[in-house]
Amino acid sequence: MALNPVASLNLETAVVSSQTPAFDKLRANGVWDESTAAGLKAAGAMDRETPLLFACQGETLLGVLHTAETATELGVVIVVGGPQYRAGSGRQYVLLARRLAAVGFPVLRFDVRGMGDSTGEPRGFQALDADIRAALDCFFAHAPGLRRVGLWGLCGAAAAVLFYAHQDSRVQGLVLLNPWVYSQQGAAKTRLKHYYRQRLCSPDLWRKLLSFRFDFADSWQSWLGFLKQATAKTARDAVAVEPPLADRLRACLARFQQPVLLILSGRDLTASEFKDVVQADAGWRGLLNRPDVTRLELAAADHTFSSALWRDQVAAWTVGWLKALG
């Protein structure tokens, strides 16, 4: 498969040769022109970051390869989940990839089908196996000396890499951040248990109460709605019922016999739901107690680790864990 290198802006604007039809939409949107490409080359922006086009089931995906001056045989593929593209929230994935490459770990981050600059229709995190496999094939084709990879995913992407990892022997580790184990009942229980308790300690709530601006009727209806969802009996189809997401992910983790780094936020309902699932499930607890599973938590952090302090801590933990893998 012939892959086409393209240039990349520092601020994550992809540019591409005018001979590349897959990026007609970039030119049409005024993102690319030949003078921009020439300027980037002169400025050295392509030195260690090389965007690549690669195929996935008839569609064209765009990834950015970060090479290291002295690369190890272990690399990282950053998988993106949800309505997000390769740069990440607050350019988190750009900064993480550069941090990892600076200490010797080559990185590929990419847009899955239907997201960012990749073609095709958007698909859910449960249908990304082909995208991840295509990204790994591209990575190994363009990173000399690469022998094994770790997959890095946040939220839905953490679920996506769990679904995929046990199928590919090239994957030798996982970094999972705030894994998505959503169920309607579980999310309602989590909100009742965590959100409303935290809300009682919120200065904003008490300011509204004291200024008579609190909407009691709306809040009461909202609370009752979550209570109804949390206590509802789960409907079971008489013919065939797909197991809950958390159960399927647990089965995938059981089949993946390689090191795992789990990072959780302290102020995130997605992470709270995951912790509640683990607390209630002996199978999950047993898996997370494996000696090759490292569990870390940033108590003050939100879902995307949005502050520089939290983002840098996640990067430092990731670097330390990768170095321990050898």
C-alpha positions in Angstrom: 0.0 0.0 0.0 1.5 3.3 -1.0 1.3 6.0 1.7 1.7 9.6 1.0 3.6 11.8 3.4 2.2 15.3 3.9 3.3 18.3 5.9 1.8 19.6 9.1 1.3 23.0 10.8 2.5 23.4 14.4 -1.1 24.2 15.3 -2.4 21.0 13.7 -3.5 22.2 10.3 -2.7 19.5 7.8 -1.3 20.6 4.4 -0.8 18.3 1.4 0.5 18.3 -2.1 -1.9 19.5 -4.7 -1.6 16.0 -6.3 -3.4 14.3 -3.4 -7.1 14.0 -4.2 -8.1 12.8 -0.8 -7.5 16.3 0.6 -9.6 18.3 -1.9 -11.8 19.4 0.9 -8.8 21.0 2.7 -8.1 23.1 -0.4 -11.8 23.9 -0.8 -11.9 25.2 2.7 -8.9 27.4 2.2 -6.7 25.4 4.7 -4.0 24.5 2.2 -1.9 26.2 -0.5 1.6 25.6 -2.0 3.1 28.7 -0.4 2.1 27.5 3.1 3.7 24.1 2.4 6.9 25.8 1.2 7.0 28.0 4.3 6.5 25.0 6.6 9.4 23.1 4.9 11.7 26.2 5.3 10.8 26.5 9.0 11.6 22.8 9.6 8.1 21.9 10.8 8.4 18.6 9.0 11.6 17.5 10.8 10.0 15.0 13.2 6.3 15.2 12.5 5.1 13.7 9.3 1.4 13.3 8.5 0.5 10.2 6.5 -2.4 9.0 4.5 -3.4 5.4 4.8 -6.3 3.2 3.7 -9.0 1.6 5.8 -11.7 -0.4 4.1 -11.9 1.9 1.1 -11.6 5.1 3.1 -8.5 7.4 3.5 -7.3 8.1 7.1 -4.9 10.8 8.1 -2.4 10.3 10.9 0.6 12.2 12.2 3.8 10.3 12.9 6.1 11.7 15.6 9.6 10.2 15.3 12.2 10.2 18.0 15.9 11.2 17.5 16.9 7.9 19.2 13.8 5.7 19.0 13.1 2.7 21.2 11.4 -0.4 19.7 8.3 0.5 21.7 5.9 3.0 20.2 2.5 4.5 21.1 -0.7 4.8 19.0 -3.1 7.4 20.4 -6.6 6.4 19.6 -9.3 9.1 19.5 -12.9 8.4 20.6 -16.1 10.3 20.4 -16.6 13.5 18.3 -12.9 14.4 18.5 -10.0 14.5 16.1 -6.3 13.8 16.3 -5.3 17.0 18.1 -7.3 16.2 21.2 -9.1 18.5 23.6 -6.9 21.5 24.2 -4.4 19.9 21.8 -3.7 17.4 24.5 -2.7 14.6 22.0 -0.3 16.9 20.1 1.5 17.8 23.3 1.5 14.3 24.6 2.9 12.9 21.4 5.7 15.5 21.4 6.5 14.7 25.0 6.8 11.0 24.3 8.8 11.4 21.1 11.2 13.7 22.9 12.1 10.9 25.3 12.5 8.2 22.6 9.0 6.8 22.0 7.7 7.2 18.4 4.0 8.1 18.3 1.2 7.9 15.7 -2.1 9.8 16.4 -4.8 9.7 13.7 -8.3 10.5 12.7 -10.7 7.5 12.6 -13.1 7.2 9.7 -15.6 10.1 9.6 -13.6 12.3 12.0 -11.2 15.2 11.4 -9.6 14.9 8.0 -10.4 11.2 7.4 -13.0 10.2 4.9 -16.0 7.9 5.5 -19.0 7.9 7.9 -18.6 8.4 11.6 -18.8 5.2 13.7 -19.0 4.4 17.4 -16.1 3.3 19.6 -17.3 -0.3 19.3 -16.6 -0.4 15.6 -13.0 0.9 15.4 -11.1 -2.4 15.1 -10.4 -1.9 11.4 -9.3 1.7 12.0 -6.9 0.8 14.8 -5.4 -2.2 12.8 -4.9 0.1 9.7 -3.1 2.7 12.0 -0.8 0.0 13.4 0.0 -1.3 9.9 0.9 2.3 8.9 2.9 2.9 12.0 5.0 -0.2 11.6 5.6 0.6 7.9 7.0 4.1 8.7 8.8 3.7 12.0 12.1 1.9 11.5 13.0 -0.4 14.4 9.4 -0.5 15.8 8.7 -3.9 17.3 5.7 -3.4 19.6 3.2 -0.7 20.6 1.1 0.5 23.4 -2.4 1.9 22.7 -3.5 5.0 24.5 -7.1 6.0 24.8 -9.4 8.3 26.8 -13.1 7.6 27.5 -14.7 5.9 24.5 -11.2 5.4 23.0 -10.2 3.5 26.1 -13.1 1.1 25.5 -12.2 0.9 21.8 -8.6 -0.1 22.5 -9.8 -2.7 25.1 -12.0 -4.2 22.4 -9.1 -4.4 20.0 -6.0 -5.1 22.0 -6.3 -8.9 22.6 -6.7 -9.5 18.8 -3.2 -8.1 17.9 0.1 -9.5 19.2 1.8 -6.3 18.3 0.0 -4.6 21.2 2.1 -5.0 24.3 0.4 -2.5 26.6 -2.6 -0.3 27.2 -3.0 3.2 28.7 -6.7 3.6 29.7 -8.0 6.9 30.9 -11.5 7.2 32.4 -12.9 4.2 30.5 -16.4 4.5 29.2 -18.6 1.7 30.7 -21.9 3.6 30.3 -25.3 2.1 31.0 -28.4 4.2 31.5 -29.0 2.7 34.9 -25.4 2.9 35.9 -25.1 6.5 34.8 -28.2 7.4 36.8 -26.9 5.7 39.9 -23.6 7.5 39.6 -25.3 10.9 39.2 -27.4 10.3 42.3 -24.4 9.0 44.3 -21.8 11.5 43.3 -23.2 14.6 41.5 -25.9 15.5 44.0 -23.7 14.9 47.0 -21.1 17.2 45.5 -23.8 19.7 44.6 -24.7 20.1 48.2 -21.2 21.4 48.8 -21.3 23.8 45.9 -21.1 27.5 46.9 -23.1 28.3 43.7 -26.0 26.2 45.0 -26.1 28.0 48.3 -25.9 31.4 46.6 -28.9 30.5 44.5 -30.8 29.2 47.6 -30.1 32.4 49.6 -31.0 34.7 46.7 -34.2 32.7 46.0 -33.0 31.9 42.4 -33.0 28.1 42.9 -35.6 26.2 40.7 -36.9 23.7 43.2 -39.5 22.2 40.7 -37.0 21.6 37.9 -34.4 20.1 40.3 -37.0 17.9 41.9 -38.1 16.6 38.5 -34.6 16.0 37.5 -33.8 14.1 40.7 -36.9 11.9 40.3 -36.0 11.1 36.7 -32.6 9.8 37.7 -34.0 7.9 40.6 -36.5 6.2 38.2 -33.7 5.2 35.8 -31.5 4.0 38.7 -34.1 1.8 40.2 -35.7 0.5 37.0 -35.5 -3.2 36.2 -33.3 -4.0 33.2 -35.5 -5.2 30.3 -34.3 -8.5 28.8 -35.0 -9.5 25.3 -36.4 -13.1 25.1 -34.3 -14.0 22.1 -30.9 -12.4 22.4 -29.5 -9.7 24.6 -26.1 -8.2 24.2 -24.2 -8.2 27.5 -23.7 -4.9 29.2 -20.8 -2.8 27.9 -18.9 -3.2 31.2 -19.2 -7.0 31.0 -17.9 -7.1 27.4 -14.9 -4.8 28.3 -14.1 -7.0 31.3 -14.0 -10.0 29.1 -11.7 -8.2 26.7 -9.3 -7.2 29.5 -9.3 -10.8 30.8 -8.0 -11.9 27.3 -5.3 -9.2 27.2 -2.4 -10.6 29.2 -0.1 -7.6 29.0 0.6 -4.5 31.2 -2.1 -1.9 31.6 -1.9 1.6 33.0 -5.3 2.9 34.3 -5.6 6.6 35.0 -8.8 8.0 36.6 -10.0 11.5 37.3 -11.5 12.4 40.7 -14.0 14.9 39.4 -15.6 13.0 36.5 -18.8 11.1 36.3 -17.5 8.8 33.7 -14.6 7.8 36.0 -17.0 7.6 38.9 -19.3 5.2 37.0 -16.3 3.0 36.1 -15.2 2.9 39.8 -18.8 2.0 40.8 -18.8 -0.8 38.3 -15.5 -2.1 39.6 -16.7 -1.9 43.3 -19.8 -3.9 42.5 -18.0 -6.6 40.3 -15.6 -9.1 41.7 -14.4 -10.0 38.2 -13.4 -6.4 37.5 -11.7 -6.1 40.9 -9.7 -9.3 40.3 -8.5 -8.1 36.9 -7.4 -4.7 38.3 -5.6 -6.4 41.1 -3.3 -8.2 38.6 0.4 -7.4 39.2 0.7 -6.0 35.6 -2.1 -3.4 36.1 -1.1 0.0 37.5 -3.9 2.2 38.8 -3.4 5.9 39.4 -5.9 8.7 40.1 -5.7 12.5 39.9 -8.2 13.5 42.6 -8.7 17.1 41.4 -8.8 16.4 37.6 -11.8 16.6 35.3 -12.7 14.3 32.5 -10.1 15.5 29.9 -7.4 16.5 32.4 -7.9 20.0 31.0 -5.4 22.0 33.1 -1.7 22.1 32.2 -0.9 20.6 35.6 -3.1 17.6 35.1 -2.1 17.1 31.5 1.6 17.2 32.4 1.0 14.7 35.2 -0.7 12.3 32.8 2.2 12.7 30.4 4.7 12.0 33.2 2.9 8.9 34.3 2.7 7.7 30.8 6.4 8.2 30.2 7.3 6.5 33.5 5.1 3.5 32.7 6.5 3.2 29.1 10.1 3.3 30.4 9.2 0.5 32.9 8.0 -1.6 30.0 11.5 -1.5 28.6 
